[in-house]
Amino acid sequence: MTYDITAVRAQFPALRAGSAHFDGPGGTQTPRPVIEAVSEALANPLSNRGRLTTGERNAETLVAEARLALADLLGADPAAVVFGRSATQLAYDFSRTLAKTWTPGDEVVVSRLDHDSNIRPWVQAAARAGATVRWADFDPVTGELTPDHIGAVLSDRTRLVAVTAASNLIGTRPAIAEISRMVHAAGALLYVDGVHYTAHVHVDIDRLGADFFTCSPYKFLGPHLGVLASRPEILENLTPDKLLPSTNDVPERFEFGTLPYEFLAGTRAAVDFLAGLDPTAQGDRRERLAASFEALETYEDSLRLRIEEGLAAFGAITVHSRAKHRTPTLLLTIGGRDTTDAYRALAARGVDAPSGSFYALEPSRRLGLGDTGGLRVGLAPYTSAEDVDRLLNGLSDVMDEPVTHP
């Protein structure tokens, strides 16, 4: 299909403000069907979940529909889809629960490529349990984290490996399926941060071999929420700390307090919106999602190449996103210039491309960028070729400005 960017952009009221958004890795803009779904949920009777009153039944329906939508998006069992406030909160919750079985001498593997939310919860949980943390490196020249990097730190004492499916800083997509086979051969569990990955790639957690997979709907056009998908048999064997009267059913066992029903409605609508990116797609929602993500990947890659070709003309710009398989996310540094100044200059021109390390401290440091990071350019389903031209023209203006030193 031909990706109809005009039709897609027409569904995003925020784009009327005129900015060219390259800040999607930190959170996307919201399409009208998602906004309307949130509003409709709040406009109708809502109560705590139950079967008697209209409000109770509405709440039950919203939860069930959201679980089914996320199951279709991720290739998961809806009975193993857990909702939380954020992926960070879920990582902390599950790290505390899993660490109950760790003992001194056990080992936990984290990677230098990951967002801190898939590092620090495991490091801190390991410290409390007396377990050892082992660090998997990545190649800062190529940006690649290979199965060999993980294999180098696996042992028969490894209990869990935490690794990203796609770096939110430089876009690298490690070979998770191959890593999974190695992790499982060592007798360990695999916890995959899929927050950045899910926004750009059709997910199949069975193919990836993830025991736990997290994502955040607000990174793929939905509301602020966190999601974890696993398998029912894994969740049944975990015992989180919870309130005495709260249910022990799975997956509700891991959901603390009242769920945000209106955001669950918005999440279901976001999945439906993604499934419609290819209006010619046929089949059930899972099949339409596959076709739509194929179209989206092709479209976003074409824009990424356009940006990279434009950047090649700027000799002073270094692109740190170099892995063979990666998302359309570029981290840039500019010789002799502070990328925070470039961020401000672009913002003044209506181009939103933020600067920082974006909670990815370990990869930023490994790249030699300290905690400062660089300018991050990320694409989203509503990014247009005109947006790309505005970005490149803005960077050209920045490069033409004299360097000022304090």
Sequence and secondary structure as in RCSB ss.txt:
>XXXX:A:sequence
MTYDITAVRAQFPALRAGSAHFDGPGGTQTPRPVIEAVSEALANPLSNRGRLTTGERNAETLVAEARLALADLLG
ADPAAVVFGRSATQLAYDFSRTLAKTWTPGDEVVVSRLDHDSNIRPWVQAAARAGATVRWADFDPVTGELTPDHI
GAVLSDRTRLVAVTAASNLIGTRPAIAEISRMVHAAGALLYVDGVHYTAHVHVDIDRLGADFFTCSPYKFLGPHL
GVLASRPEILENLTPDKLLPSTNDVPERFEFGTLPYEFLAGTRAAVDFLAGLDPTAQGDRRERLAASFEALETYE
DSLRLRIEEGLAAFGAITVHSRAKHRTPTLLLTIGGRDTTDAYRALAARGVDAPSGSFYALEPSRRLGLGDTGGL
RVGLAPYTSAEDVDRLLNGLSDVMDEPVTHP
>XXXX:A:secstr
    HHHHHTT GGGGG  EE BGGG     HHHHHHHHHHHHS   SS SSSHHHHHHHHHHHHHHHHHHHHHT
  GGGEEEES HHHHHHHHHHHHGGG  TT EEEEETTS GGGTHHHHHHHHHHT EEEEE   TTT    HHHH
HTT  TTEEEEEEESS TTT B   HHHHHHHHHHTT EEEEE TTGGGTS   HHHHT SEEEE GGGTTS S 
EEEE  HHHHHT      TTS   TTGGG  S   HHHHHHHHHHHHHHHTSSTT  SSHHHHHHHHHHHHHHHH
HHHHHHHHHHHTT TTEEE    SSB SEEEEEETTS HHHHHHHHHHTTEE  EE TT HHHHHHTT TTT EE
EEE  TT  HHHHHHHHHHHHHHHHS     
